[in-house]
């Protein structure tokens, strides 16, 4: 295995981790502030991807497609929060799970009804196609590098919002003592709607970005949602810092595990058996990582803080 391949796969893992962060950041905000288990978060990821594909097909503009994904996912989030989620805040987690699972089915069938069952494709713009030459002669996809940059900028923006703005103070206070901030005059319902819309917009934006790498299809959000839950468990529920660190760890573990484990087992097994065992273990690696973190840090790496 060459060093260039290892570096390229490390960058792929970082890109995958950044995409997971966009999903997990919204999910951890919603759970941290509202105490809500939202299984429909992956459906908002799908909504953003389909909205981006539709806008790009209608206008030919990738920028407008990204803006459309943000608006569509945020609007879907607001509608869902005001019509369904608002009734679940005082219910137990089983009710939340059942209701948001029902939303997955509604979103899936609604999307299939509007767009059909066949996958859509979102083309990368010409100015983001091709590769870029990195130090040490590494040639890497410009689009994937752009995703990494966008994700890090979004992370910095979220850190700034949570730490430095009035709405960030309200979000942190709402996580710790929602009754108190309500008594101080903060409109809890409006705060919850805003947080849910922000989380939905981040999920939709992630769906739009990844839609130019893979096909846009019904049900694409559920596998990513599972990984996003793994991320927030590893990082710590309610922590944006934890979501970023956890997402990068999961992205690197998954990507490098698929590359390295078959080769490690190939040192003392037949190639076909090594490939089979290595591939099986690589798919389990992120869950092994989660178990290892929880063994030493039951609340996650950064549980309890933003």
RODO-2510 file (C-alpha; in nm, 4 decimals, decimal comma):
residues 306
     n   res          X          Y          Z
     1     x     0,0000     0,0000     0,0000
     2     x     0,1399     0,3359    -0,1027
     3     x     0,1636     0,6415     0,1191
     4     x    -0,0320     0,8447    -0,1364
     5     x    -0,3239     0,5997    -0,1174
     6     x    -0,3230     0,6182     0,2624
     7     x    -0,3287     0,9997     0,2562
     8     x    -0,6042     1,0030    -0,0056
     9     x    -0,8199     0,7670     0,1999
    10     x    -0,7525     0,9745     0,5111
    11     x    -0,8875     1,2781     0,3257
    12     x    -1,1878     1,0722     0,2156
    13     x    -1,2462     0,9785     0,5790
    14     x    -1,2243     1,3451     0,6786
    15     x    -1,4756     1,4379     0,4086
    16     x    -1,7097     1,1625     0,5253
    17     x    -1,6696     1,2810     0,8832
    18     x    -1,7497     1,6410     0,7932
    19     x    -2,0678     1,5283     0,6179
    20     x    -2,1639     1,3284     0,9280
    21     x    -2,0972     1,6354     1,1419
    22     x    -2,3537     1,8374     0,9470
    23     x    -2,6085     1,5663     1,0241
    24     x    -2,5046     1,5074     1,3844
    25     x    -2,4781     1,8767     1,4800
    26     x    -2,8468     1,9361     1,4148
    27     x    -2,9430     1,6095     1,5782
    28     x    -2,7452     1,6788     1,8945
    29     x    -2,8867     2,0319     1,9210
    30     x    -3,2412     1,8990     1,8920
    31     x    -3,1843     1,6261     2,1486
    32     x    -2,9798     1,8471     2,3812
    33     x    -3,2221     2,1395     2,3882
    34     x    -3,5556     1,9619     2,3460
    35     x    -3,4793     1,6165     2,4833
    36     x    -3,6382     1,4802     2,1660
    37     x    -3,5420     1,1590     1,9869
    38     x    -3,5984     1,2491     1,6210
    39     x    -3,5773     0,9472     1,3924
    40     x    -3,7066     1,1621     1,1055
    41     x    -3,3835     1,3633     1,0913
    42     x    -3,2593     1,1408     0,8088
    43     x    -3,5737     1,2240     0,6113
    44     x    -3,4812     1,5935     0,6290
    45     x    -3,1414     1,4974     0,4847
    46     x    -3,3306     1,3317     0,1991
    47     x    -3,5559     1,6355     0,1528
    48     x    -3,2506     1,8588     0,1118
    49     x    -3,0971     1,6256    -0,1457
    50     x    -3,4153     1,6029    -0,3534
    51     x    -3,4753     1,9787    -0,3307
    52     x    -3,1188     2,0438    -0,4506
    53     x    -3,1581     1,8020    -0,7421
    54     x    -3,4895     1,9597    -0,8429
    55     x    -3,3587     2,3173    -0,8238
    56     x    -3,0415     2,2260    -1,0120
    57     x    -3,2467     2,0610    -1,2881
    58     x    -3,4722     2,3662    -1,3153
    59     x    -3,2080     2,6393    -1,2971
    60     x    -2,8753     2,4752    -1,3801
    61     x    -2,7202     2,6522    -1,0803
    62     x    -2,5428     2,4519    -0,8108
    63     x    -2,5403     2,7499    -0,5727
    64     x    -2,9168     2,7915    -0,6054
    65     x    -2,9494     2,4165    -0,5494
    66     x    -2,7635     2,4445    -0,2172
    67     x    -2,9763     2,7424    -0,1130
    68     x    -3,2878     2,5514    -0,2133
    69     x    -3,1830     2,2562     0,0020
    70     x    -3,1405     2,4806     0,3053
    71     x    -3,4768     2,6500     0,2558
    72     x    -3,6689     2,3295     0,1776
    73     x    -3,5264     2,1337     0,4708
    74     x    -3,5724     2,4233     0,7148
    75     x    -3,9309     2,4783     0,5964
    76     x    -4,0050     2,1061     0,6268
    77     x    -3,8550     2,1149     0,9756
    78     x    -4,0725     2,4094     1,0803
    79     x    -4,3889     2,2412     0,9495
    80     x    -4,3045     1,9124     1,1215
    81     x    -4,2138     2,0829     1,4493
    82     x    -4,5303     2,2940     1,4604
    83     x    -4,7714     2,0172     1,3564
    84     x    -4,6268     1,7014     1,5118
    85     x    -4,3121     1,7460     1,7230
    86     x    -4,4584     2,0186     1,9448
    87     x    -4,7040     1,7645     2,0819
    88     x    -4,4264     1,5238     2,1806
    89     x    -4,2086     1,7320     2,4145
    90     x    -4,3896     1,6191     2,7281
    91     x    -4,4334     1,2607     2,6111
    92     x    -4,1962     0,9768     2,6867
    93     x    -3,9258     0,8682     2,4441
    94     x    -4,1254     0,5696     2,3169
    95     x    -4,3983     0,8027     2,1892
    96     x    -4,1340     1,0197     2,0259
    97     x    -3,9764     0,7199     1,8551
    98     x    -4,3109     0,5934     1,7242
    99     x    -4,4229     0,9336     1,5985
   100     x    -4,0963     1,0207     1,4266
   101     x    -4,0777     0,6716     1,2741
   102     x    -4,4206     0,7392     1,1262
   103     x    -4,2786     1,0625     0,9828
   104     x    -4,0073     0,8582     0,8066
   105     x    -4,2779     0,6592     0,6275
   106     x    -4,4720     0,9742     0,5393
   107     x    -4,1643     1,1504     0,4018
   108     x    -4,0543     0,8428     0,2054
   109     x    -4,3906     0,7832     0,0402
   110     x    -4,4474     1,1554    -0,0156
   111     x    -4,1085     1,1896    -0,1840
   112     x    -4,1756     0,8819    -0,3976
   113     x    -4,5138     1,0298    -0,4965
   114     x    -4,3614     1,3644    -0,5995
   115     x    -4,0321     1,2529    -0,7580
   116     x    -4,0940     0,8884    -0,8427
   117     x    -3,9004     0,5798    -0,7403
   118     x    -3,6027     0,6259    -0,9684
   119     x    -3,2844     0,7942    -0,8375
   120     x    -3,2052     1,1516    -0,9349
   121     x    -2,8579     1,2834    -1,0061
   122     x    -2,7073     1,6136    -0,9005
   123     x    -2,4113     1,7064    -1,1167
   124     x    -2,1111     1,8838    -0,9739
   125     x    -2,0544     2,2274    -1,1265
   126     x    -1,7721     2,2581    -1,3769
   127     x    -1,5786     2,4904    -1,1462
   128     x    -1,5714     2,2205    -0,8760
   129     x    -1,4925     1,9288    -1,1053
   130     x    -1,1526     1,7792    -1,1504
   131     x    -0,8692     1,7531    -0,9030
   132     x    -0,6332     1,9821    -0,7177
   133     x    -0,2654     1,9249    -0,6501
   134     x    -0,1839     1,9149    -0,2798
   135     x     0,1623     1,9170    -0,1176
   136     x     0,3838     1,6103    -0,1676
   137     x     0,2324     1,5470    -0,5100
   138     x    -0,1091     1,4384    -0,3823
   139     x    -0,3852     1,4782    -0,6396
   140     x    -0,7274     1,4995    -0,4780
   141     x    -1,0872     1,5719    -0,5775
   142     x    -1,1612     1,9447    -0,5673
   143     x    -1,5251     1,8821    -0,4779
   144     x    -1,4439     1,6580    -0,1817
   145     x    -1,1890     1,9120    -0,0618
   146     x    -1,4554     2,1817    -0,0889
   147     x    -1,6922     1,9738     0,1271
   148     x    -1,4215     1,9520     0,3932
   149     x    -1,3718     2,3290     0,3819
   150     x    -1,7453     2,4047     0,3926
   151     x    -1,7966     2,1676     0,6861
   152     x    -1,5169     2,3280     0,8866
   153     x    -1,6566     2,6754     0,8150
   154     x    -2,0035     2,5627     0,9285
   155     x    -1,8491     2,4128     1,2439
   156     x    -1,6720     2,7421     1,3197
   157     x    -1,9982     2,9299     1,2623
   158     x    -2,1864     2,7012     1,4996
   159     x    -1,9185     2,7359     1,7677
   160     x    -1,9395     3,1153     1,7341
   161     x    -2,3203     3,1151     1,7424
   162     x    -2,3385     2,8954     2,0520
   163     x    -2,0659     3,0837     2,2415
   164     x    -2,1077     3,4459     2,1327
   165     x    -2,4653     3,5222     2,0308
   166     x    -2,7855     3,5823     2,2231
   167     x    -2,9595     3,2896     2,0571
   168     x    -2,6635     3,0714     2,1519
   169     x    -2,7004     3,1748     2,5151
   170     x    -3,0694     3,0858     2,4984
   171     x    -2,9898     2,7471     2,3439
   172     x    -2,7369     2,6658     2,6177
   173     x    -2,9742     2,7879     2,8857
   174     x    -3,2617     2,5910     2,7325
   175     x    -3,0575     2,2744     2,7527
   176     x    -2,9790     2,3265     3,1207
   177     x    -3,3044     2,4734     3,2548
   178     x    -3,5851     2,5379     3,0095
   179     x    -3,8341     2,6345     3,2819
   180     x    -3,6064     2,9103     3,4079
   181     x    -3,5489     3,0728     3,0691
   182     x    -3,9237     3,0577     3,0102
   183     x    -3,9763     3,2401     3,3391
   184     x    -3,7234     3,5030     3,2251
   185     x    -3,9358     3,5856     2,9218
   186     x    -3,7829     3,3712     2,6472
   187     x    -4,0440     3,2340     2,4078
   188     x    -3,9776     2,8597     2,4431
   189     x    -4,1980     2,7585     2,1510
   190     x    -4,0216     2,9971     1,9143
   191     x    -3,6795     2,8842     2,0420
   192     x    -3,7681     2,5190     1,9843
   193     x    -3,8946     2,5932     1,6333
   194     x    -3,5767     2,7846     1,5528
   195     x    -3,3505     2,5064     1,6816
   196     x    -3,5457     2,2422     1,4918
   197     x    -3,5322     2,4478     1,1713
   198     x    -3,1556     2,4962     1,2146
   199     x    -3,1012     2,1248     1,2657
   200     x    -3,3200     2,0442     0,9645
   201     x    -3,1343     2,2956     0,7459
   202     x    -2,7972     2,1425     0,8381
   203     x    -2,9274     1,7938     0,7537
   204     x    -3,0699     1,9127     0,4212
   205     x    -2,7467     2,0913     0,3369
   206     x    -2,5509     1,7706     0,4038
   207     x    -2,7881     1,5816     0,1751
   208     x    -2,7378     1,8339    -0,1040
   209     x    -2,3586     1,8220    -0,0757
   210     x    -2,3441     1,4435    -0,0804
   211     x    -2,6025     1,4257    -0,3592
   212     x    -2,3357     1,5286    -0,6092
   213     x    -2,1244     1,2263    -0,5096
   214     x    -2,3909     0,9568    -0,4912
   215     x    -2,7403     0,9265    -0,6378
   216     x    -3,0362     1,0991    -0,4725
   217     x    -3,2959     0,8380    -0,3806
   218     x    -3,5760     0,7609    -0,1388
   219     x    -3,4490     0,6238     0,1910
   220     x    -3,0974     0,7628     0,1516
   221     x    -3,1104     0,9333     0,4916
   222     x    -3,1677     0,6323     0,7172
   223     x    -2,8159     0,4769     0,6979
   224     x    -2,6641     0,8206     0,7586
   225     x    -2,8988     0,8763     1,0534
   226     x    -2,7686     0,5606     1,2229
   227     x    -2,4129     0,6860     1,1863
   228     x    -2,5167     1,0299     1,3160
   229     x    -2,6542     0,8672     1,6317
   230     x    -2,3229     0,6839     1,6725
   231     x    -2,1443     1,0190     1,6361
   232     x    -2,3427     1,1955     1,9084
   233     x    -2,3082     0,8990     2,1450
   234     x    -1,9306     0,9063     2,0962
   235     x    -1,9016     1,2842     2,1160
   236     x    -2,1540     1,3421     2,3933
   237     x    -2,5193     1,4405     2,3642
   238     x    -2,5676     1,8159     2,3358
   239     x    -2,2053     1,8956     2,2481
   240     x    -2,1205     2,0577     1,9139
   241     x    -1,7511     1,9999     1,9843
   242     x    -1,8293     1,6364     2,0548
   243     x    -2,0277     1,6101     1,7312
   244     x    -1,7300     1,7384     1,5310
   245     x    -1,4707     1,5187     1,7023
   246     x    -1,7003     1,2156     1,6992
   247     x    -1,7859     1,2624     1,3311
   248     x    -1,4213     1,2844     1,2286
   249     x    -1,3368     0,9773     1,4370
   250     x    -1,6216     0,7805     1,2795
   251     x    -1,5339     0,8963     0,9285
   252     x    -1,1671     0,8053     0,9640
   253     x    -1,2393     0,4759     1,1405
   254     x    -1,4867     0,3644     0,8753
   255     x    -1,2776     0,4682     0,5746
   256     x    -0,9358     0,3570     0,6975
   257     x    -1,0799     0,0380     0,8444
   258     x    -1,2036    -0,0663     0,5009
   259     x    -0,8571    -0,0001     0,3611
   260     x    -0,6308    -0,1375     0,6333
   261     x    -0,8085    -0,4317     0,7979
   262     x    -0,8134    -0,6603     0,4903
   263     x    -0,4417    -0,5953     0,4455
   264     x    -0,3668    -0,6651     0,8121
   265     x    -0,5462    -0,9998     0,7989
   266     x    -0,3758    -1,0703     0,4690
   267     x    -0,0465    -1,1028     0,6550
   268     x    -0,1502    -1,4363     0,8061
   269     x    -0,4558    -1,5506     0,6085
   270     x    -0,5396    -1,6434     0,2513
   271     x    -0,6225    -1,3324     0,0431
   272     x    -0,9882    -1,4269    -0,0103
   273     x    -1,0435    -1,5060     0,3593
   274     x    -0,8553    -1,1928     0,4654
   275     x    -1,0743    -0,9783     0,2425
   276     x    -1,3917    -1,1346     0,3816
   277     x    -1,2901    -1,1087     0,7479
   278     x    -1,1396    -0,7623     0,7071
   279     x    -1,4473    -0,6284     0,5300
   280     x    -1,6763    -0,7713     0,7983
   281     x    -1,4726    -0,6208     1,0809
   282     x    -1,4385    -0,2867     0,9039
   283     x    -1,8171    -0,2530     0,8925
   284     x    -1,8209    -0,3173     1,2699
   285     x    -1,5297    -0,0861     1,3492
   286     x    -1,7327     0,2255     1,4266
   287     x    -1,9492     0,0331     1,6736
   288     x    -1,6400    -0,1124     1,8366
   289     x    -1,5102     0,2452     1,8620
   290     x    -1,8374     0,3565     2,0232
   291     x    -1,8251     0,0711     2,2741
   292     x    -1,4641     0,1559     2,3601
   293     x    -1,5455     0,5222     2,4202
   294     x    -1,8503     0,4417     2,6340
   295     x    -1,6456     0,1962     2,8378
   296     x    -1,4225     0,4782     2,9623
   297     x    -1,6517     0,7801     2,9091
   298     x    -2,0154     0,6737     2,9561
   299     x    -2,1416     1,0250     2,8741
   300     x    -1,9288     1,0546     2,5599
   301     x    -1,6054     1,2421     2,4989
   302     x    -1,7547     1,5867     2,5619
   303     x    -2,0861     1,5035     2,7272
   304     x    -2,2459     1,7971     2,9015
   305     x    -2,0838     2,0826     2,7088
   306     x    -2,0954     2,2623     2,3767
***
